[in-house]
Amino acid sequence: MAQLPIRPITNKTRLMGAVALFMPEGTSKYIKVGACESIEVTPNITQVPVYTSEFGDKRQIANVTTEKTGTVSINGASQWTEFLYQVQAMANPKYRTQAAATGKTFEIKKVAVGDVIELPGIRATNVEITDSASSVYVEDEHYTYHAKTGLIEIIKLPEGAATDATGTYDEPAVTEADKLLDLAFMETSGVRGKLRVVGVISTGYGKETEMILNDVEFTPSGAISIGDVNNPNVATITGSMYSTSAAGYGTLRALETL
């Protein structure tokens, strides 16, 4: 004789990680989102109750669903790919470019130790600084130059230096192939595309599934990390789910028999 009214289900426990892939709107290739702590989908349902007074008091007899929306959150994303930067900036992908040029000039008025100036352009080369007194500024003795940012700092004046200094530099050719991202902050309402989340199970607990959301628009969630040396830099991004005419919001499907 059975000791329990039914046999308990004890073999459906799940511990599943996830791989997230994103296909930007207007493209046909997925890009990898990378490591994150968790991915969550939250349905938002609005229901209007229906009542009757036929029992002699007010009783609810149904709920009518009037709105179905949803959001998806990628929490603790730690791989700072172009995709993550684009979402954080709410910008379209764009890269810095410039044509090669030589013999460009700049001027430092009333030059003094501690002055910091910025060269226009990208990664200038052959930087030289002189003045009307024929003083020659030597890099790392009289000034430092940081090519990535174009910043020059005066750290010492040459003996007998004039009041003002002048400089020359060259600009190398920079193309989109150099992949120097240049994002216009908050120029769009978000980054839109298709999200595919593939479940990964390595512990033996559960069966793998995947979710495909056909149209998602990602935006930053909360503060944007610009710099933090106390913790690994992570970001949480949230996507609004949009229903499509061909396939609705998306699909949740099993990758193996449950």
N, C-alpha and C positions, 0 to 999 in steps of 0.2 A: 504494500500500500504506500502511496506517495506521502511523504512527510510535508511537502509544500504544495500549495495549490497550483503553482506553475513553476517551471524551471527558470531560475534567474538568468539574465543575459550577463555574462561576465567576460566575453571575448571581443567586445567592440570598443574598448578603450583606445583612444587615439592620442598620439604625440607626433605632430607633423610640423615640419618646417616648410618653407616656401621659397620658390624662385620666382621673382617678378620680372616680367618682360613688358616693355612699353613700345608701341608703334605710333610715332607721332603722326598727327593728322596730315594727310597728303603724301605719306610715304608708304612703302611696302615692306620695310624691314624692321624687325624688332631691335631694340637696344636693351642692354642689361641694366636693371636698376641697381643691382648689387646687394650687399649685406644689409639687413635691417633686423630690428628686434622682433617685430610682428607686423602682420597685415590684417586689417579688420574691415569688414563690410557692415554698415549699419543701415538697415531698412527704416524708413520713416513713413509711418502709416497714419493717415488721418481718417477717422471714422465718425459718422454722425449717427447718434442713436435714434431709433424709431420707437415710439411709445403708443400705447393704446389705453383708453379709459373704459373699455368694455367690461372689465372685471369690477367696476365700481371704484377703482382707484387707478393711479397712474403706474403702468407697468411697461418695462422695456421688452420689446419682442424681437428686435433685430438691431444690428449695426450695419450701416451702409458705408462702404469704403468710398471716399470721395477723392483721395489723393494718395499716390504711392511714389515716393522719391527715395533716394538712397545716397549714401556717401561711402567712400573707401578711404581708409587711412593707412599710410605706410609710416610706421613708427620707428624712430631711432635709426634712420638711414645713415650709414657711416661711410659710404663710398661716394666721394665728391666728384661724380661724373659731370659731363656737360649737361645731362638731363637734370640732375639735382640743382645745379647752379641756375639753369633756366627757370625751374619752378620757383626757386627762392627769389629770383629777380622778376618773375612774371614777365618774361621777355621771349621774343623770337630769337632763334639762333643766328648769330652774326659774328664775323671775325674781323680783326683789325688788318688793314692793308695800307701800303704806301709805295709810291714809286721811288726808285733809287735816285739820290741827289748828292752832289758834292759841293763843297765850299760854302755851306750855309753858315750864317754868322749869328752871334748873340752878344749882348752887352750887359755888364754888371755895373750899375751906377753906385758910386760911393762904396766900393767894395770893402768888406770888413770880415774879420775872422768870425765864423759862426753863420755867415750868410748861406742860405740854401736856395738854390734856384732850380727850375725845371726846364730841361730842353724840350722843345716841341718834337713831335715825331716819335718814332719807335726805334729803340736800340741803336742810338747814334754811335758812330765809330770815329776814330781819329780826332778826338777832342783835344784842342789846343787853346791855351789862354795866355794872352799877353796884355800889354798896356802901352800907353804913349811914351813911357819912360824906358821902353825896350826891356821891361822886366819879363822874364819867362816863368810861368807857373808850372811847377813839376808835379805830376800826378802822384798822390800818396805822400808828398812832402808839403805842398801848398794847398792841394785840394784833393778830394775824393770824388770819384764818379761811379755811379751805380747804373749800369746799362739797362737793366730790366725796367727801371722806373724813370730813367732820364734825370735823376737828381744829382746835382753837384753841390758839395759843401766846401766852403773855404775854411781851411784849418790853420793856415799860416800865410802871411804876406811876404813876398820877396823883399829883400833889402832895397829901399828906395822906390817902392811901388808907387805908381800914380794913383790918383783918386778913383778913377774908373778903370775897368778892365774890359777887354773884348775877347771874343773867342770864335773859333771856327770848328765845324764838325761836318761829317758826312752822314747820309742816311741810306741804309741798305734797302733793297727791295724786300717787301714783305707781302706775301700772298695768302689767300685763304688756306692754302696747303700747310702753312705754318701753324694753323689752329690756335691763334691767339684770340680767345673768346672776348667779345666786346658786346655786352648786354645793356640795352636801354632799360633802366630800372622802372618797373611797373608800366611798361608800354602796352601790355595786353591784360586781359582778364584772367589769364592762366595758360597752362600748357595742356593742349587737348590731344587726345588720341585713344588708342585701344590698349587696354591692360589685360595681360594674361598672367595669372598666378598659378604656378604648377606646384602641387604638393610634393614634399619629399619626406619619406619615412625611412629611418635607418635603425630604429630601435625594435622593430617588430610589432609595435603597438599601432594598429589601425591599418587602413587601406588608403592608397593615394588617390586624391581627387584634384581637380583643377577648376578654376573659375575664370571665365572670359567675360569681361565687361567691354561692350562694344564701343562706348563713347564716354570718356571720362575727362574732366577738366581739372587739373591739379593746381592748387595754390598753396602757399606756405601756411603752416598752422602755428600760430604764436610767434615768438621772437625769432629773428634770424641770427644765427651764430656767425659773427664776423671774425672773432678770435677768442680763444679760451684755452689757456695752457694748464688748467686744473683738471680738465676732463677731455676725453676724446670728443672731437667735434661731430655732433650728430644733428640731424634735422628730422622733423615730422612734417609730412605733407598730406593734405586732404584733397580728395577729388570728388567733385559733384558728378553723379551718374546721370546720363541722359539716355532716354529711350530712343531707339532707332526704328524707322518704319519697317525695315526688313527683319530685324531680329530682336526687337525690344531692348531691354536693359542688358541682357547677356545670358550666360549659361553656366550652370554648375553641373559638372559631370564626373563620373567615376572613371579612373584609369585602370581599374581592375575590379573584379567581382567583389562586392561588399559582403 
